[in-house]
Every structure is written in structure tokens, then in C-alpha cells.
Amino acid sequence: MSKYSWEEFKTGVYYYQGNRSPNAAEKDEKGYSPAWLHHKGRNKHHFEYWIDVSGPKDNWKLIGVKMPVNYLAEMVMDRIAASKIYQGKNYTDASPYLYFSRNRDVLTMHPETKAELNKILLMLKEQGEKKTFAYIRKILRDGDY
């Protein structure tokens, strides 16, 4: 529902392009996106919500916290939906994996979450939605990944 807040909605209207996130266009112009900061800080299906600082007091660094399985599942669905919307008729089951692969190595994400996301998106690419969604239902039933 946060997308309907004024902070996010106005960016969606002003920067709408149809083929990528309005937040990306806002970042291009401003160097950051207040709408994105608002959104990822309120929506637990974004891995950025799960970033914290940790370590010795004089050497803190950003770390990824393992996402609960329900938010991981939501993140996968969000990535699929965004890929379908932005790529339209060019979408394939490989699209979310290819998008993730472009910057996977530099993301601040918990190693287990990153590995599981990679596994699920690769499964989607290679085996399709039916098998992938069955696997997601299984890990949701199991309560962990």
C-alpha cells in the first residue's frame, strides 16, 4: 500500500516511462530516490529492508540479515511481476534471473538469502513457473529455506 502514499505516488506519476521503474529515473536525475527510500523502508519483501550494521564498534559494516521465508517468496513474486511489466512481450522465465545476475555479486544481502534467491530464479529460468511455484509453496510450508 505504500505505493499509494504521496511520497511514492508522485514519483510514479512524474517519472513514469513504462519500461522501467520511475524510481530509477528519479535516481538518474537526483542521484537518489526519496520514493525508493520510502518504499524499501516499509516493505519487508525488499532485501534492502534487511540491511543493518554490525561488527566491532570501531569497524561497523553493512550486513544482510537473513530474510524470513514469507518475505523471500514475496520478493521473488515482486521480481517476476516487475520483469513482466517492464519487459512486456519480451519477458521470458529467464528475465528475473538475468536481471538479478547483473549485480548479484555486489548486493548487500545475507548469503543464505542470496543463494536461495539465485536458486529460485535459476529454477524459474530452467524449469518454468509451475515447478518454481511448487518449490516456493514447499519452503513456505516448511517455514524456512
N, C-alpha and C positions, 0 to 999 in steps of 0.2 A: 504493500500500500504506500510505501514511502515515495514511489514514483509519482504519486499524485500530490505530494507536498509541493508548495510553491518553489522551494529551493531546487528540486529536481525537475519539476514540470516545465518551468520557464526555460531551462536549458534545453529540454527536449523540443520545445517549440522553436526557440531561436536558432538552434544549431542542427535541426533535423536535416538529414541528407537522404535517408532511405537505404543506404548501402553500408552504413557503419554507425556506431554509437554516437549520438550527439555529444556525449562526454569526451570522446576522442577529439572532436572538432574544437570543443571548448579548451581542451588541453593544448591543442595546436596554437590557439590564439593567446591564451593566458599563461601557458606553462604549467597549469594545473587545472583541475576541475572541482570547484566547490560542490557541484551536484554529485560527482563521484564520491568525494569525501563524505558527503551526507549519506549517500546510498550505502556504501560499503560499511559504514559505521553502524548501520541499523539493520542490516540483512545478513544473517549468520550463514547463508549459503555462499557467501564470498569468502575465499580463503584469506583475503586481506583483513577481514574481521578478526581472524585468529592469529594475528601477529602481535607479539609482545616483546619486551626487552628482558634480557636475562644475563646472568653471568656475575663475575665479581664486581663489586661496587665501582671500582675504578676502570672496568673494562666491559661495560654492558654492550650487548649487541642485539640486533633484531633476530628473533627466532620465530619459527612457525610452531603453533600449537596444534596438536592432532585434532582434526575436526570430528565431531560426533557423526556417526554413520548417516543419520537422517539429513544433516546439512550437506554431507558429501553427495548424497543422492540428489538433493535439490540443486547442487552446483552442477552436476552432470546434466540434469534436465535443462537448467538455465543455459548452459553452453550449447546444447543441441538446439534449443529454441532460438537462441541468438544467431547461430550459424544458419538455420533455416530462414530466418527473417532477412538477414543481411545478404545471404548468397542467393536467395530465391531459387530459380530453376537450376542454378549451378551447384546447389547443395548436393553432397553425397554423404554417405555414412562416414567417409574419411575426413570430412571438413572439420569437425571439432578436434580430432586428433592432430591434424596438420596445424591448426591454429595454436593449440597448446604446445606443440613441438617447437614452434618458432622461438619461444622464450623460456621453455621449461627449465633450463639449466640455471637461469638467473633468478627464478622466483623464490621468494622467502616463504616457503611452505614446509610444513612438517614432513620429514622424509617418508613416513608411512602414508600420509595423505597424498603426497605427490606420486608415490609408487602406485597406490590404488587408483588414483585418477588416471594415470598413464595406462594402467591395466584395463580399466573400463573403457576408455576412449579407443584403445587399440582393439579391444574386443568388438566395439561398435564398428570400427573400420573393417575388420576382417570377418566378422560373423553376423553383423546386422543388428537391428533393433530388437527383434524377438528374443534372441539369446541374451543380449546385453540386459534388457529389461528384466528377464527372468533371473539373471545373476543379481541385479540390484535388489529385486524383491527378496532374494535369499539372504543377502547380507543385512537387509533391513529386519527380516525375521530373526536372524542370528543376533542382531544388536551390535555388531562390530565387523571390522574388516582387518 
